[in-house]
Amino acid sequence: MTNVSYTYKSVIYFSCFPGYFLQGNRSIRCEETKQWSSPPPVCKLVTCIPPHTPKHANVSTTKEVEVNKTIHFNCLEPYSLKGKSVLTCLEDGDWSFPTPVCTWKCLVPKIAGRVTTLLQNKVLKPKTLIRSGKKVLYSCKQPFLPVAFGVIQCFSGKWHPDIQCKKTCKIERVKKLNYTLSHNFTVIEYYCPAGETLLGDSKRTCLENGTWSSKLPVCVKKCHLLPNLGIYSYRNSDNLQYLPFGSSVPENTNITYSCQQNYSKKTKNVRCSDGTLTPVPHCSDKRFYVESKNLRFKNQSTYYVCKDNYSCNFFGYRDYGSCVRTSCSYNKCVSISVDKASKLYIKAYHDYCCIIRCHEN
């Protein structure tokens, strides 16, 4: 206050500079007694009361700290500081950050694999202390693999999740059996080359005891359903599903087949085994037959009979006689069998289905 005279009922307001606080009334009034209503306030320096000392920690001072002054914290081994190690006293008497705490550090275990920092890939020696909240990456000695991708984090002196090395399953390598492994090597999926089918489970899971969940599958050849002579259709014996010509069926499939008209079934139902239909499906033609010596040929289109001591005289062969054609009707031709003394020719004219040529003599 300066030496200034104030009139009756005059009021004066007080404030302090930053870093100081007002002690007393914020305002006073001039009374008719020529006295102030209360003593003038005073400005005192602001100080911060030191926070409580965290467990397992040291603090630089336990006394009050002036504005802009600092206080330091550090933890005892094997604990680590969680929070700011340096706090500053502010003008309002509060600290710049919350009081830190000391958490127990995690000890790097002694395992067969490597333990490295997550980002810098720095190898950590056993019994190294890791601060709480930090993550590390660990590996295991073969044939073991880490769980949870090998990433663990320190929380209050304990690793989460626990460090575990899981025994892996042996991968059998078989020719033509291809496979892919999951990113954690716990699931294997198999597939076969083109033209072959997988017999068994396509996926296997590695169990905790180091064994696979099922037996090793195998690749087997598929059976192709060809339009053989006389065969009318193929069907799956189990579900009677129609199987078109040119399709293929997997190993151990039971097949039923039927024959065309005028053809008879010579084998029973067949089964796909190692890429082959067993027994071979066969339909025989009931409409013709061939005999040696005196040639006799019969089918739906022609009927020829050669007499004894006569041979065919087509295409300039020596005329020892003639073959008599008894009947003819236009229709499709079928495959025939001939004896070793003759040859088979196909003539373009529609009035002949086929021609038998005999060797000389």
Residue, then its C-alpha position, 0 to 999 in steps of 0.5 A: m500500500t502506498n501513502v494514499s488517503y482514502t475516504y470513508k467507505s472506500v474499498i481496496y482489493f488485493s492480489c499476489f504475483p504468480g508463485y505467491f498466494l494471498q493470506g488474509n482478506r481479499s478486500i478491506r474497507c475504510e470505516e468512519t472510525k478512520q480504521w480499516s475493516s481488517p488488517p491488510p493481507v500478505c502474499k506468501l510464496v507458494t510451495c508444494i507438499p511432497p507426495h507420499t513415498p511409493k513402496h520400494a522407492n526413494v524420493s529426493t526430499t520429504k520437505e515442501v518444495e517451492v514453485n518450479k522446483t522438482i522432486h525425483f523418484n527412483c525404485l529399489e531393485p528388482y522393481s521398476l518405476k511406472g510413471k514419471s520419475v521427475l515431478t515439478c511444483l506448479e504455481d497452483g501448488d499441485w504437481s505436474f504429474p501423478t505420483p509414480v509407483c514401483t512395480w516388480k521387474c520381470l526376470v528373463p528366464k533361462i530357456a533353450g531358445r533365444v529371448t530378444t527385445l520385440l523391436q530392436n531384436k536385441v538378445l537378452k541374457p538370462k536373469t536380465l531384469i525387464r521393466s513392467g509393461k515391456k514386451v519381449l519375443y522368445s523362441c524355443k529349441q526344436p522340436f518345440l515351439p512357443v505358444a502365443f507366437g512367442v510374445i510375452q509382456c511383463f506385468s508386476g514381476k510376472w510374464h503374461p502369458d506364461i512362457q511355454c515351449k510346446k512340443t511340435c509334431k513331426i512332419e512326414r514327407v511323402k512323395k506326391l503328397n503336398y502340404t501347407l502349414s499354418h503360421n504357428f505350425t499347429v495345423i497342416e493341410y494336404y493336397c494332391p497333384a492333378g489327376e489324383t485324389l486325397l484319401g484320408d483327412s485333408k487337415r490335421t492338428c498337432l496335439e499337446n502330446g506332440t502327435w497329429s489328430s489323425k493318420l497321414p492321408v495318401c494320394v491315389k490316382k483317380c479312375h476315368l470313366l471312358p465310353n467303352l464299346g457297348i457301355y451305356s452308362y455309369r452310376n455310383s453304386d452307393n448313391l446311384q448318382y449318374l456319372p458321365f463319360g469322361s468324368s473321374v471318380p476317387e479311390n474305392t468308389n464302387i461303380t455300377y454300369s449298364c450296357q447298350q441294347n443288344y449288348s450283354k454285361k460280362t463283369k459284375n460291378v467294378r471298383c476304382s483301385d489305384g487309378t484302374l476300374t477292377p474288374v474292367p467293365h465289358c459289354s459284348d455284342k450279342r449280334f455277331y459271331v465269327e468262325s474260322k475256316n468257313l467265314r460266318f459273319k452276322n450283324q444288324s446290317t449284313y449277313y454273309v456266308c462263304k461256302d466251303n473251298y471258296s474265298c472272297n474275290f473283292f479288289g482283284y483277289r483270285d476268284y476261287g468262288s464267290c460269297v453270297r450276300t443273302s440280305c442287307s439293310y442300312n444301319k450303323c456298323v459295329s466293331i467285329s473280330v476276324d481270324k488271322a487269315s483275313k483283313l477287315y476293310i471299311k467301304a464308303y458306300h452305304d450298302y455295305c457295312c464292312i468288307i472281309r478280305c482274305h489273304e491269298n490261298 
